[in-house]
């Protein structure tokens, strides 16, 4: 991939060339003056709905990362939300942004953020993180707040439970989102719903879940938080239309806004295949794996099925937010992660260790790695 960047003054344009496609990104709002390459790169993909994707450098997804970087990305989104919507300046804002830009002092900055008192919002608030890339991001945002609740959507099917909310992500390879709160009152009682995603292109996914929520548990206040916001004027008008139709308020906040212009024809043929068997690369050198299983507490004894009907019989960890989480519940996560980290340290060798989360399971692996 080749890319070029124009003048330092807004509007600032970067052009990315991806296997026959040219994607021009023009920044229109950049409150913390991030360089685009600090937050993302672009990659081609074989998908008829959108032939490229933004690869975040601050999510801890797809690209190995210092675990404090994605945790601080969530904190950055939280402090920007506080500033824009509540006119509150968080004392660690400058340090958070500098740590994200430089990748220096990330641990000490995160420890400073988490040592402060939690922030109480004026209304009972439910944070919802979007699967699969923003489950950890949403949790990291929620982590700064008191008397709040967190729930993340899932692409996974859990046959033993009924999904309380169902909606679609139109441009995704796997469009269906589900929500499995064990206590539906966390949705019913919320006065404000805050949706968290890593990137908004059309904004339709947020509108779809707002419609789903409003049809069962009407609210008046919705907020959409994202690292990146690429909505067009038409997309933004759709938000205003839904506000008028449902008599609600939808506010947005992000770290970077801009416009996209896509031209050219991609070289790779798109595919609709999903969950198809793939031929894995074979590692020729002999490997003697040393496996160790840790027994965890607070499990939800249900299994999941993928789109091909394959069962995963492993139980879920309750504290991930998949089934709903209160601020009080969330306070168990850091001690649990430290306990697991200390246990794993006894088996470590060498200078570097990869703590690998799987799919939607991101936040707790980040804490363990931290």
C-alpha positions in Angstrom: 0.0 0.0 0.0 1.2 3.5 -0.9 -0.1 6.6 0.7 0.6 10.4 0.6 -0.4 13.2 2.9 -0.9 16.8 2.1 -0.5 20.1 4.0 -0.6 20.2 7.8 -3.6 22.5 7.8 -7.2 21.3 7.8 -8.7 20.1 5.6 -5.9 17.6 5.3 -5.9 14.9 2.7 -4.2 11.5 2.6 -4.4 9.2 -0.4 -4.1 5.4 0.0 -3.6 3.1 -3.0 -4.8 -0.4 -2.4 -4.6 -3.0 -5.2 -6.3 -0.8 -7.9 -8.4 1.3 -5.5 -7.6 4.9 -4.5 -9.0 6.1 -1.2 -8.7 9.8 -0.5 -9.2 10.7 3.2 -9.9 14.4 3.9 -9.9 15.3 7.6 -12.5 17.8 8.6 -12.3 17.6 12.4 -9.3 16.5 14.5 -9.6 17.9 18.0 -6.4 16.3 19.3 -4.4 16.8 16.1 -3.7 13.1 15.6 -1.8 12.1 12.5 -3.9 9.6 10.5 -1.2 7.0 10.6 -1.3 7.1 14.5 -4.8 5.9 14.5 -5.1 3.7 11.4 -3.9 2.2 8.2 -6.0 0.8 5.3 -6.1 -2.6 3.8 -7.9 -4.2 0.8 -10.5 -7.0 1.5 -12.6 -9.3 -0.6 -16.1 -8.1 0.3 -18.7 -6.9 -2.2 -20.2 -4.4 0.3 -16.9 -2.6 0.9 -13.6 -3.5 -0.7 -11.3 -1.9 1.9 -11.2 -1.6 5.6 -9.6 0.6 8.2 -7.1 -1.3 10.4 -6.9 0.4 13.7 -3.5 0.9 15.4 -5.0 1.6 18.8 -7.6 -1.2 19.2 -5.4 -4.1 20.0 -7.2 -6.0 17.2 -5.5 -7.5 14.2 -2.2 -5.8 15.1 -0.2 -6.7 18.2 -0.2 -3.8 20.6 1.1 -2.5 23.9 -2.0 -3.4 26.0 -2.1 0.1 27.5 -2.6 1.7 24.1 -6.2 0.3 23.5 -7.0 0.9 27.1 -6.0 4.5 26.7 -7.8 4.8 23.3 -11.0 4.1 25.3 -10.0 6.7 27.9 -9.4 9.2 25.1 -12.9 8.6 23.7 -14.3 9.0 27.2 -12.6 12.3 27.9 -13.6 13.7 24.5 -17.2 12.7 25.2 -17.0 14.5 28.6 -15.6 17.6 27.0 -17.9 17.8 24.0 -21.2 16.8 25.6 -20.8 17.7 29.3 -18.2 20.5 29.1 -16.0 18.7 31.6 -12.2 18.7 31.3 -10.6 15.5 32.5 -7.2 16.2 34.3 -5.4 13.5 32.4 -6.6 14.5 28.9 -3.2 15.8 27.7 -1.3 12.9 29.1 -3.7 10.4 27.5 -3.3 12.0 24.1 0.5 12.3 24.3 0.8 8.7 25.3 -1.3 7.5 22.4 0.8 9.6 20.0 4.2 8.6 21.3 3.5 5.2 22.8 5.6 6.3 25.8 4.7 6.3 29.5 1.5 4.4 28.6 1.4 2.4 31.8 2.0 5.3 34.1 -0.7 7.4 32.3 -3.2 4.6 32.5 -2.5 4.0 36.2 -3.0 7.8 36.7 -6.4 7.6 34.9 -7.6 4.6 36.8 -6.4 5.9 40.2 -8.9 8.8 40.0 -12.5 8.7 41.2 -15.0 7.3 38.7 -17.1 9.8 36.8 -20.8 9.9 37.6 -23.1 10.9 34.7 -26.3 12.9 35.3 -28.6 10.0 34.1 -28.5 6.2 34.5 -26.4 5.2 31.5 -25.9 2.0 29.5 -22.8 1.7 27.3 -23.1 -0.7 24.4 -19.9 -1.8 22.5 -20.3 -3.2 19.0 -18.9 -6.6 18.1 -16.6 -7.6 17.2 -13.9 -5.0 17.0 -15.3 -2.5 19.6 -16.1 -4.9 22.5 -12.9 -4.0 24.2 -13.1 -0.3 23.2 -16.6 0.0 24.7 -15.5 -1.7 27.9 -12.4 0.7 28.1 -14.7 3.7 27.8 -17.2 2.4 30.4 -14.3 1.7 32.8 -14.1 5.4 33.6 -17.7 5.8 34.8 -19.6 5.1 38.0 -23.2 3.9 38.4 -23.3 2.8 34.8 -23.7 -0.4 32.9 -22.0 -2.1 30.0 -23.2 -4.6 27.4 -21.6 -5.6 24.1 -23.3 -7.0 21.1 -22.3 -10.3 19.6 -22.2 -12.1 16.3 -22.4 -15.4 18.1 -25.6 -17.5 18.5 -26.4 -18.8 22.0 -29.2 -21.4 21.6 -30.0 -21.5 25.3 -30.7 -17.8 25.5 -33.1 -15.4 23.6 -31.5 -12.4 22.1 -33.1 -9.2 23.6 -32.0 -7.0 20.7 -31.4 -7.9 17.1 -30.1 -5.6 14.4 -27.9 -5.6 11.3 -24.6 -4.1 10.3 -25.2 -3.5 6.6 -21.7 -3.5 5.2 -20.3 -6.3 7.3 -19.4 -9.9 6.2 -21.5 -11.0 9.2 -24.4 -8.7 9.4 -26.4 -10.0 12.4 -25.9 -8.5 15.9 -27.5 -9.9 19.0 -27.6 -8.9 22.7 -27.9 -11.3 25.6 -28.3 -9.4 28.8 -29.1 -11.7 31.7 -31.0 -8.9 33.4 -33.0 -6.9 30.8 -33.6 -4.2 33.4 -30.2 -2.7 32.5 -31.7 -1.7 29.2 -35.1 -0.9 30.5 -33.8 1.4 33.3 -31.3 3.3 31.3 -32.1 6.9 30.5 -29.2 7.4 28.1 -27.7 4.8 25.8 -24.1 5.3 24.6 -23.1 3.3 21.6 -19.3 2.7 21.1 -17.8 1.7 17.8 -14.3 1.9 16.4 -15.3 3.4 13.1 -18.5 5.0 11.6 -18.7 5.0 7.8 -22.4 5.4 7.0 -23.6 5.4 10.6 -26.4 2.9 9.7 -25.4 0.3 12.3 -26.0 2.8 15.1 -29.3 3.8 13.6 -30.3 0.2 13.3 -29.7 -0.6 17.0 -31.4 2.7 18.0 -34.5 1.5 16.1 -34.3 -1.9 17.7 -34.0 -0.4 21.2 -36.7 2.2 20.6 -39.2 -0.4 19.4 -39.0 -2.2 22.8 -37.7 0.2 25.4 -38.0 3.8 24.1 -35.4 6.3 25.2 -34.9 10.0 24.5 -31.1 10.3 24.6 -28.6 8.4 22.5 -24.9 9.0 22.1 -22.6 7.5 19.4 -18.9 7.4 20.2 -16.3 6.3 17.7 -12.6 6.7 17.0 -13.2 7.6 13.4 -16.3 9.2 11.7 -16.5 9.1 7.9 -20.2 10.0 7.5 -21.3 12.0 4.5 -23.7 15.0 4.7 -26.4 12.5 3.6 -25.5 10.1 6.3 -25.6 12.9 8.9 -29.0 13.9 7.6 -30.3 10.4 8.3 -29.5 10.9 11.9 -31.5 14.1 12.0 -34.4 12.4 10.2 -34.5 9.6 12.8 -34.4 12.1 15.6 -37.5 13.8 14.2 -39.2 10.5 13.5 -38.7 9.1 17.0 -38.6 12.4 18.9 -35.2 11.6 20.3 -31.8 13.2 20.5 -28.7 11.5 18.9 -25.3 13.1 19.8 -22.0 12.0 18.4 -18.3 12.3 19.5 -15.1 11.0 17.9 -11.4 11.4 17.8 -11.2 12.1 14.1 -13.8 13.1 11.4 -13.4 13.3 7.6 -14.7 12.4 4.2 -13.8 9.5 2.0 -13.6 9.4 -1.8 -13.1 6.0 -3.4 -12.1 5.5 -7.0 -10.6 2.7 -9.2 -11.4 -1.0 -9.6 -10.0 -3.4 -7.0 -7.8 -6.2 -8.4 -9.1 -9.0 -6.1 -12.4 -10.6 -6.8 -15.0 -10.2 -3.9 -16.3 -13.2 -2.2 -19.4 -14.0 -0.1 -17.8 -17.0 1.5 -17.9 -17.0 5.3 -17.0 -19.7 7.8 -15.5 -21.8 5.0 -12.7 -24.2 5.7 -9.3 -22.7 4.9 -5.9 -24.4 4.4 -3.6 -23.3 7.1 0.1 -22.8 6.7 2.0 -25.8 8.0 4.8 -25.1 10.6 7.5 -27.6 9.7 9.7 -27.3 12.8 8.8 -29.7 15.7 6.7 -28.1 18.4 6.2 -29.4 21.9 3.3 -27.2 23.2 3.0 -26.8 27.0 -0.6 -26.3 27.8 -2.0 -25.1 31.1 -5.7 -24.4 31.8 -6.7 -22.0 34.6 -10.1 -22.5 36.3 -11.9 -19.2 36.4 -14.9 -18.1 38.5 -18.1 -16.4 37.5 -18.9 -18.5 34.4 -22.1 -18.6 32.3 -22.7 -22.2 31.4 -24.0 -21.8 27.9 -22.5 -22.7 24.5 -22.4 -20.9 21.2 -22.8 -21.9 17.6 -21.2 -20.4 14.5 -22.9 -19.8 11.2 -22.0 -23.3 10.0 -23.7 -24.8 13.1 -20.4 -25.7 14.8 -20.7 -25.8 18.6 -18.2 -24.3 21.0 -19.0 -25.9 24.4 -16.7 -23.7 26.5 -18.6 -21.6 29.0 -18.4 -17.8 28.9 -16.8 -15.6 31.5 -19.5 -13.4 33.1 -17.2 -10.3 33.5 -16.7 -9.6 29.8 -19.9 -7.5 29.4 -21.4 -10.0 27.0 -24.2 -10.6 29.4 -24.3 -7.1 31.0 -22.1 -5.6 33.6 -22.5 -3.0 36.3 -19.8 -0.7 37.6 -19.6 -2.8 40.8 -19.2 -6.0 38.8 -16.5 -4.3 36.7 -14.4 -3.6 39.7 -13.7 -7.3 39.9 -11.9 -7.3 36.6 -8.6 -5.7 37.5 -8.0 -7.9 40.5 -8.9 -11.0 38.4 -6.5 -9.9 35.6 -3.7 -9.3 38.1 -4.2 -12.7 39.6 -4.1 -14.3 36.2 -1.1 -12.3 35.2 0.8 -13.3 38.3 -0.1 -16.9 37.7 1.1 -16.7 34.0 4.3 -15.0 35.0 5.5 -18.2 36.6 5.4 -19.9 33.3 6.9 -17.2 31.2 10.3 -17.4 29.5 12.1 -15.0 27.2 11.6 -11.2 26.9 8.3 -11.0 25.0 5.0 -12.7 25.6 1.9 -12.5 23.4 -1.5 -12.4 25.3 -3.9 -13.4 22.5 -7.6 -12.6 22.8 -10.0 -14.4 20.5 -12.8 -12.8 18.5 -15.0 -10.7 20.7 -13.0 -11.6 23.8 -10.6 -8.5 24.0 -10.8 -6.4 27.2 -9.8 -9.0 29.8 -6.8 -10.3 27.7 -5.7 -6.6 27.5 -5.9 -6.3 31.3 -4.0 -9.6 31.7 -1.3 -8.4 29.3 -1.1 -5.1 31.1 
